Amino acid sequence: MADTVEIRWHGRGGQGTVTAAKVLADACLSGGRFVQAFPEYGPERAGAPLKAYNRIGTKELRMHCPVLNPQVVSVVDATLLDTVDVTEGAAENAVFIVNTAKEPQEIRQKLGAKPGQRVFTVDATRIAMETIGKAFPNSPMLGAVVRVTGLVSLEHLLEDVRKSFGKKFSEKIIEGNLNAVRRGYEEVKEG
């Protein structure tokens, strides 16, 4: 990937989208990269659409504004595909990672993805229900993003998830999230 990778996350309040961006930044930071992670909220309520952003670079990051031309777009809630243009400003070679049970080819068509753009899907909500017991798709999406981008190793991400979640949650919840990350990493597919 490039010296600087810009990621735009699309989700809804309460799905852990902002947390996913922060955990990814922490993992990349401890891996020796320069990072930014920040949210953009509308009405701050559960279920409201939101965006979160990451900038990850090999050099100091001097730009401090929303990500307008992302190389990676992570869609944590596929219902947003009907109401938000998640492709807006995406790079010609952008990668889209969408939480859905649908096949990548179907999502590619729905997005109107350009020939140089790649589309991946992962059923992050199902994975979360099976591993955590609740519909928090952020952990499986983190695994999928790391698999697709190669920004950090899976092992490094798992360490940082344990550190980040270990401060707030029980061992059962931490293990569920670690399993969710692993499964997102393993089950993401390209079309």
N, C-alpha and C positions, 0 to 999 in steps of 0.2 A: 504494500500500500504506500501511499504518498507520505511526505514528511509530516503533513498534518491531515488527519482524518476528521471530518465533521459528520456528526450523527444527529439526526432529528428523530425524536421519539414522539409518537402520537398515542394517547391513551385517554382514559377517563379518570376523574378523581376517585381515589380509593382502590385503584388496581396496582399500585406500587410502581408506577411508571417513573416518577421522580426518584424514588429509592433505587430503581434499576440503574438510572443514569449516574447516580452518586456512587453506587457500588462499582460500576464499571470504571469510573474515574479513579476510585481508590485503588483498584487492582492495577490499573495502568500506571498510576503514580508510584506505587510500591515496586513496579516493574521498571522504573527509571524513566518514565515518560513525563512530559509536561501535560497538564490536563486542565480542563474546565468542565463543570457540570452545573447547569442552572435550569430552572423551570420557567415557563410562561403560563400564567393562569388567566382564565376568564373569571367567571363567578366561582368562588372557592366553595364548592360543595361536591359531595359524592355524586359521581355520574356525569359531572360536567366535563366536556372535552378540554384537554390540556396538551401542551407540548413541553418537552424537556429536550435539552441539548447537551451534547458532548463535543469538545474539541480535544483531540489527543495528538500530541506532536513530539517530534524528536528534538525540537528547538523551542525556546521560550515562546509562549503564545502572547502576542500583543493585541490581538483583536478582541474586543469585548462587545459583542452584539449578537443578536439571534443568528442561528445558522440559516442562511438563505439558500445555499446551494449544496445540500448534503450529498456526500458520497454514499451514506448508509441511511436508510429510512426504516425504522422499526415501528410497526403498527401493532400495539398491544391489544387493541379492540377493533376487530374487523368491521363492526357496525359503523365505524367512522368512515369507511370507504364509500358509504352512501351519502355522507354529508360534508366531508372535508376532502379537499384536493390534496392528498398526501404526496402526489407527484410534483407539486408546485416547486419550481426552482431546482429540482433534482438534477444532478450531474448526468451527462450523457451516458456515463458508465456506472450509474448508481446501482446500488444493491437494495432491494426491498425485502424485508423479512416480516411476514404477516402471521399473526396468531389466528389460525383458522383450521378447521378440519378439511377444508377444500383442497384440491390439488393445485400445485403451483401454476399449471397451465391455465386453469380457470381464473385464478387471481391475476395472472399476467394480462389476460384479456380484459378483465374488469378494470385494471389500472390503465390499460392502454400503453403498457410499457414499450419503450423504444427498443430497437434491435440490440443495442449495446448494453442495455440494462438487464440485470439478473433478478429473478424473483424466487424467493424461498418461502416455504410455509412450514409451520409447526403448530400442532394442536396444544398450545401452551395451557389453555384453560383446562382441558381434559387431564393433562399431566399434573397440573396443580391440584385438581380434585383428587387424583389418585395418590399423590405423594404428601400433600399438605392437608388435604381434607377441606380446602376452601378455594374459591375461584380467585386466587391471586396469581395471575400469569406472569408476573415480573421475573421470577427466578428461572422458569423455563426459557423465557425470552432472552435473558442474560446468557444462558448457555448457548442458545442459537446464534446470538450476535457474535459471541466469541468464536464459535466454530466457523462462521462464515467469514469473519474479518481477520482472524488470526492475530488480533491485537495483543492478546496475552494467552498463555497456556491455560488449559482447563484446570490443571492443578493449582496454578497461581490464583485463578478466579475463585476456586473452591476455598482456598485459604482465606481470601478476603471476605467471602460471604460468611464464613465461620466467624471471623473477627467482627464484621459489621453487625451481624445478627446476634452474636454471642452476648452483646451488651444489653440486649433488650428481651430476648426470648428464651424459652426453655429448650433443653437438649432435644426433645421430641420435635419441636418446630424447626430447630436448626437442621436436624437430620433430614426432615421432610424437604426443606428448602435445598439442601445439598443434593438430594436425590432428584429434585425437580430440575436443578441446573444441569446435572449429568444427563438426564433424559432429554432436555431441550437440546443439548449439545449433540446427542446421538440421533435424535429423531427428526431434526430439521432436514427438509428435502428441497431440492432445486427442480425447477421445471423449465 
